[in-house]
């Protein structure tokens, strides 16, 4: 968990702290969240923690079960399929637009993020996921389409929950190849190729996550 800083509102602080821990990949899908233990860790009463969990449950990030407490929500296979279908639509369109609109500085930022991702320790899956998301977010922002970016931002929580099933692939050779293929198409100012590369990358992960879910269900 990241360091806890107490602002004026303890309720808001507990909510923001726990939400960022989930979105940052520090708490994986299925992880149990003990109300009393978290309250002790943050140095607050159980009331703001309980309210934070209720808020996160309303957002779809946490599941609350009577008598069992809370856990980070696990998406169903059907939900994962839907998330990746929407992601493919959004990112392929963003890539096509970015091929036409991205500045040289934005393309350099994307390349820098890929180099950062490749240089991370192989065992630091959480940081890899964070930089991976930063790359895809920067790709969407390079499209310079405010509505698309807003919709994509709203998908972030679902993407984190879906991506949590495959934490180890951000540095995989196939993933690297796909990332650089997207960037190469952007640099070539080829909208159609950029869209194809982005779509192929998202569909690749969709299939991997779906396979992981099926294997987990058999255990």
C-alpha positions, -999 to +999 in steps of 0.1 A: +000+000+000+013+036-007+021+059+022-010+073+038-013+111+041-041+125+063-058+155+048-087+174+064-113+148+055-105+114+069-134+099+050-122+112+017-086+103+025-095+067+033-116+065+001-088+080-021-061+058-005-080+026-010-092+035-045-057+043-057-044+011-042-068-008-064-064+012-095-026+012-091-026-026-091-015-030-055-046-049-046-055-076-071-090-089-080-101-112-053-080-097-025-098-096+008-099-062+025-103-064+063-120-034+077-105-035+111-070-042+098-072-014+073-084+010+099-054+002+121-030+005+092-044+040+083-047+051+119-084+059+116-116+045+130-136+018+112-163+042+102-145+061+074-131+028+061-166+013+060-179+043+041-150+041+017-157+004+010-194+012+004-185+039-020-160+016-039-187-010-040-211+014-057-183+021-083-179-016-090-144-019-076-152-038-044-177-065-035-193-066-001-206-099+014-225-101+046-204-120+071-174-122+048-164-086+045-150-070+014-128-080-015-116-064-047-141-073-073-135-101-098-151-096-132-169-125-149-156-139-182-185-121-200-176-088-184-139-092-193-149-099-229-171-067-229-143-046-214-118-056-240-142-052-268-149-016-258-112-010-252-103-023-287-129+001-302-116+031-282-079+025-286-080+016-323-098+048-330-074+067-307-044+052-325-058+062-359-064+098-347-030+099-330-013+089-362-026+121-377-026+145-347+002+135-323+030+159-319+067+149-321+070+154-284+040+131-277+056+104-299+088+108-280+069+105-247+054+072-259+088+059-268+102+069-235+074+050-217+082+019-236+119+022-228+110+027-191+087-003-192+115-025-206+140-013-181+119-021-150+129-051-128+113-083-142+097-091-109+081-056-103+047-065-119+028-037-102+051-010-116+051-027-150+013-025-151+013+011-141+038+021-169+018+000-193-014+019-185+006+051-187+016+042-223-020+034-234-033+065-216-007+087-234-018+070-267-054+080-261-044+116-251-023+119-283-055+115-303-066+150-291-102+139-288-117+151-255-148+129-256-129+098-264-104+105-237-132+110-211-149+078-220-116+059-219-109+074-184-142+060-172-132+026-184-100+026-162-114+008-132-128-021-154-095-023-173-076-026-140-099-054-128-096-072-161-058-067-164-053-081-129-057-116-143-025-112-164+000-092-143+031-108-158+030-099-195+039-062-197+075-072-205+068-103-226+086-102-260+052-104-278+039-075-258+070-054-266+067-062-302+031-051-303+038-019-284+066-009-308+044-018-338+018+007-326+044+034-321+060+026-355+026+031-372+021+064-354+056+076-365+048+066-400+016+087-398-004+056-410-039+057-394-051+024-407-020+005-396-020+022-362-056+011-357-048-024-368-018-026-345-037-013-315-067-036-321-044-067-325-027-058-292-059-055-273-074-087-288-042-106-279-046-096-242-084-103-243-077-139-254-050-144-228-072-131-200-101-152-212-079-183-212-067-175-176-103-172-164-113-205-179-082-222-164-090-207-130-126-219-132-114-255-137-093-254-105 
